[in-house]
Amino acid sequence: MTNPPSAQIRETSQELSGIFRYFRGVGKVTAGTLLSTTMLASSVVAGGLVGLAVSFRNLPDVRVLRNYIPAETTYVYDINGTLLDSIHDEYNRDVVELNEISPNLKRAVLAIEDSYFFSHHGINPTSIARAMLSNLQAKETVEGGSTVTMQLVKNLFLTPERSLSRKVAEAVLALRLEQIFTKDQILEMYLNQVYWGHNNYGAETAAQSYFNKSASELTLGEAAMMAGLIQAPENYSPFVDYDLAKRRQATVLDRMQRLQWITPGEAEAAKQQPIELGQITAFEASKSPYLTEAVVQELQERFGADAVSKGGMRVQTTFDLNLQQIAEETVRNGHRRLQRSLRADQMALVAVDPRTHFVKAMVGGVDYQTSQYNRAIQALRQPGSAFKPFVYYAAYASGKYTNDSTVQDTPVSYPDGYETYSPQNYDGRFYGSMSVRSALEQSRNVPAVKLGQEVGINRVIEICRILGIKSPIEPVTSLPLGSVDLTPLEMAAAYATFANGGWKSETTFIVRVTDSSGRVLLDNTPRPQLVLDPWSVASLNQAMSGVITQGTATAAQIGRPAAGKTGTTSSERDIWFVGYVPQLSVAVWVGNDNYSPVGRGATGGSFVAPIWRDFMLKALEGVPAESFQPPSNFVRP
């Protein structure tokens, strides 16, 4: 309910009396300000207290600060806690409690900005006068004019314009703020709000940037240097002019000594203390931009862009920075080798942990600086024969086929609209009768198409959906040969379910998200479900192990049980190898963004399988070898 005019007048009269005291105090120094005070008093009389009360009522309500949450930087970490990136808008800030800030910094800031902070009620005319005299005598800013409370309300509510009306509003809001909040609350808000230069807002972020340590650990010398920045952060920055920053530090220490807040010995020791500077961190590039951009996209879809850039989230990702560095090195070296034989401009690599479906490493291209397009999750490319395992699983799960069952590698034709579709093998020959396992090991096309027709193309599509593939799939006869566009991540994640015996969790980049106070916002703890028939998966794993030991991917042998499948499109636009051990599933794709052929005779087995092998040998160092369970351990459907 709005207060009656009489109440407004009483409240405004109390505020005006404080403001008059404020301007009278300043008037002791300069007659010009006294004249301004007289003019203000005359305007009040002329306009009437009721009009002024209404004007004051248009000021922001400081009570909103009870629920105020300042914009705070979001931090992204790998699964082991290594910082990958920080995300923020114009405010790079970490919010901390007052007791997490060094007493040295609190005293240094108050000494140079508002030494009577704990004795005034928001405005301090005596301090204004004293500051003006001190600054005139020193010929530099050695003492702040506005109180800390006034600076806080100016930063939060007002424009930076220099005018009498703005100063009056600042004083009124400062008085109101002191009536609602304690001194410690105001000081905490101020130290978290104030700008320290180089896009650092708040004491914690500034301490981390300038001195590579927490605000709680600042020494007296470091605190004095930081406190001296507030008046002109970029000018006094030690990153810009170290000598000037040291002179400003001495000014703060001298002020603390005059206030008897430190002894002369402490002041001198602080001046002599060696300062080890950190670095400007607000605009640091991400350690692995392909990773962090994918994480940000997932966060924004779930929480919104503002929450990500201002919400102070702590994001633990699924990525392992060590594996990521191995992946990036593998892609660089692999691409360099390929340039000797192929016209392949791009490559992507994705690694997924089958036990959790956590994405452990992801390289979206050869060079992020050249192209930010993340082919691992954005490029829809035909997988070729790497699609065949989905068909073979459907055949095993139908109960009609085992690895020893016979299929015919013989000519066949199917009606396809107004034409006839006659699948061909890569080598143009037909092998006649052969086992299911041999057909997959040798990547024969015709048996795969026949199995697709036997089990039903829609059943194959259904299995793809169960495995988490979401890209559009048309039920065409040639689907078993990879006539569909999929991403490398979809392939690696689908194969991960094979590697885990048919158990699947949701594939994700994020393990856990909390706010800056530790409250859990998202928990992606794996919740595996058995989505495939174990006997059928074991049969598939057995056949796909043969692909590496005696099939089209002998170049992928890594000295331990592994399974996988090569992929080559008929036009040689895309070449793949997707393979796995029980602990890691990895897809590698090679091609060109403009879909031009990479080279005549290029196959996934010859060119991509060795790249996969290079990555796996390094990624699995120290990881015990595990075998896949044989079909005999399960009941055939």
Buried (B, 14 or more C-beta within 10 A) or exposed (E): EEEEEEEBBEBBEEBBEBBBBBBBBBBBBEEEBBEBBEEBEEEBEEEEBEEBBBBBEEBBEBEEBEEEEBBBBBBBBBBEEBBBBBBBEEBBBBBBEBEBBBEBBBBBBBBBBBBEBEEBEBBBBBBBBBBBEBBEEEEEBBBBBBBBBBBBBBBBBBEEEEEEEBBBBBBBBBBBBBEEBEBEBBBBBBBBBBBBBBBBBBBBBBBBBBBEBBBBEBBBBBBBBBBBBBBEBEEBBBBEBEEBBBEBBBBBBBBBBBEEBBEEEBBBBBBEBEBEBBEBBBEEEBBBBBBBBBBBBBBBEEBEEEBBBBBBBBBBBBBBBBBBBBBBBBBEEBBEEBEEEBEBBBBBBBBBBBBBBBBBBBBBBBEBEEBEBBBBBBBEBBBBBBBBBBBBBBBBBBEEBBBEBEBBBEEBEBEEEEEEBEBBBBEEEBBEEBBBBBBBBBBBBBBBBBBBEBBEBEBBBBBBEBBBBEEEBEEBBBBBBBBBBBBBBBBBBBBBBBBBBBBBBBBBBBBBBBBBEEEEBBEBEBEBEEBBBBBBBBBBBBBBBBBBBEBBBEBBEBEBBBBBBBBBBBEBBBBBBBBBBBBBBBBBBBBBEEEBBBBEEBBBBBBBBBBBBBBBBBBBEEEEEEEBBEBEEBEEE
